[in-house]
């Protein structure tokens, strides 16, 4: 039986965005966050990055080795082939990608797609 792993990012987003209770908005945010942190996900065949389940506010990497890879258990990430690859890829991406995520979320709100 395969076991997946869920990444729950606790990014400090602006208070007014935290107050939004809209599944479409949070699914958009999860999709956008996955897109932004994907360059940090270790990559050999692409399966770890591609086999995901995205629900509002949650990204689950569903391959059996996702937990060990995320936590870096027994891993050595070859920087010559994939320089950004790291354990805890969401945390590694946060310093450079958090602002982009917040901008995308704000643009979603500003576009009128959010029905409150």
Secondary structure, DSSP 8 states (H G I E B T S, - for coil): ----EEE-------HHHHT---HHHHHHHHHHHHHHHGGGS--SSSHHHHSEEEETTEEEE-STTHHHHHHTTT----TTT-TT--SSHHHHHHHHHHHHHHHHHHHHHHTT----
